[in-house]
Amino acid sequence: MAIQLSAAVRQNLTALQGTADLLSKTQNRLSTGLKVNSALDNPGSFFTAQSLNSRASDLSSLLDDQGQAVQTLKAADEGIQSITKLAEAAKAKANQALQSSSKADRNKFAGEYNELLNQIETLAKDSGYSGKNLLAGTGNDLSVVFNEDGTSKLDISAVDYTDTSGSLGLADQTIGVSGTTTISQAQLTAGDEAGDTLDVQVGGSSIGTVDFSDDDIDRIAGELNALDGITATVNGTNIEVVSENGQVSIDDTDATADFGAAAASTDYVAGGFDTDASINATLSTITDALSSLRSQASTFGTNLTVVENRQDFTKSMINTLQEGSGKLTLADTNEEGANLLALQTRQTLASTSLSFASQADQNVLRLL
């Protein structure tokens, strides 16, 4: 059998139920901080906020990649700065060689120059960050994506400084080797005859003659030393003859008496810094390389500025999207707190009113 309620009781009960429902919603908003918790609360605001939050999330993941790209560019920039200093040191070595007239010194400077180039190559190989090295050429190009669909991006091309003879055009210098030969006491004795002399040639051209009629190797070595570019050293019964200017050969001018086979070197190697012209050519190449390095440093610097600015923009955009989402879904806690207090008061009043309405129905018991 259905329970019959009076109109007054039913009206007050309905009001109390409505207040309880509003009270529950208000309490939920205060506990979650959201005025729109599901599509049932407000479909338009819910789905719009969800779209904004999704885009903010996508941009947040790109922000991490942008941060790594910044570090990769910084590593490359630091590498170029150090390579530039090494290239300047190599230029100083070439200038030192130009100021010296000693081929021995020039060979030493050539060796130091080559070591600096080697350091440039190893430094370039060590300039990578997290698997990317913008100074190591092929396979190291960097692409930085700025938006969620990939239509906005920056492509950064790597350069190859791991081989200085490539993009920098700086090749190792040949380190010169002096021509060396030996003449023996036996050769001098065998070829000794009146008026005969030793003809000394360097690079195929005669540079002087020396009398060897007395077979005195100490005197002969002294006279050989007096010739331009020749160093002669007595070693036991032999004279070691060295020329830094080319292959050296020695033979007697009169073959009536047998001097034996001509003493000729085979080990001479021309050095890369032997002539002023070759050094000046190297200096010009280094100047071009330094210009290229500075230009590339400027390019990487521009790329770094772009990525950092886009990184800041992405952060601001994420904040804007999240703020917009919040305006659609976040609850005003002050307002909801006031609503809660008002609803609690209304609930108390509705309960009192329901009690009064029920008392009116209870008056029938007084007739019994």
Secondary structure, 3 states (H helix, E strand, C coil): CCCCCCHHHHHHHHHHHHHHHHHHHHHHHHHHCECCCCCCCCHHHHHHHHHHHHHHHHHHHHHHHHHHHHHHHHHHHHHHHHHHHHHHHHHHHHHHHHHCCCHHHHHHHHHHHHHHHHHHHHHHHCCCECCECCCECCCCCEEEECCCCCCCEEEECCCECCCCCCCCCCCCCCCCECEEEEEEHHHHHHHCCCCCEEEEEECCEEEEEEECCCCCHHHHHHHHHHCCCEEEEEECCEEEEEECCCCEEEEECCCCCCCCCCEECCCCECCCCCCHHHHHHHHHHHHHHHHHHHHHHHHHHHHHHHHHHHHHHHHHHHHHHHHHHHHHHECCHHHHHHHHHHHHHHHHHHHHHHHHHHHHHHHHHHHC
